[in-house]
Amino acid sequence: MKRTKKEAEQTREDILNAAVTVFSEKSVARSTLNDIAKAANVTRGAIYWHFDNKTDIFNALYERLHRPFIDIVLEDLEKNHPEPMEQLQALWTRLFLDMADDEQKRQVLSLFLIKCDYAGELAPYKELHRKRKNESMRLFRRYFEKAQKAGKLSPTANPDLLNLTMSCFMKGILFEYLEDPQDFNIKQNAPELISLFFKSIKNDKI
């Protein structure tokens, strides 16, 4: 019996979701397609219908995380907000709070930020994913440029340095949370920490 498009898409999602669990538990290097097929309750043939190999699944997981993130930022940038720094603060707060309610997203973030060293068979994806990161950095830089243009940020401020500082700060919050989610109250800590960061920009402390 031929599967519908919706069923095929669901099978693909099931495979990706299973891969997150398998990769997180065994690492990408030690995982096999058989492990993923078993966890997803599908055949290896079903996996090959959607993916070329294990590393193709790995990359698909990255794209499934990255693409919606970029879309959210692009949509937010289209808004004509009178206070670009407040807009950016609200965006980061939203991103962290959304993550707090999404176990699957937390697992994927932990996989890419903590557990993946891009060695061996994953090495070819290191440069590709670096380019994806740079794409997001360029988008975030636009908030600082908008703020300067609107007179909401010192004209002597360096958008590149501010952007890099913000990236390091937000990644620090993320690492603290992912390393010990039970002991780090993300819903309370993230908004407060993010607020402190943007207050420091407003007060010309960075």
Buried (B, 14 or more C-beta within 10 A) or exposed (E): EEEEEEEBEEBBEBBBBBBBBBBBEEEBEEBEBEBBBEBBEBEEEBBEBBBEEBBBBBBBBBEBBBEEBEEBBEEBBEEEBEBBBBBBBBBBBEBBBEBBEEEEBBBBBBBBEEEBEBEEEBEEBEEEBEEBEEEBBEBBBBBBEBBBEEEBBEEEBEBEEBBBBBBEBBEEBBBBBBEEBEEBEBEEBBBEBBEEBBEEBBEEEB
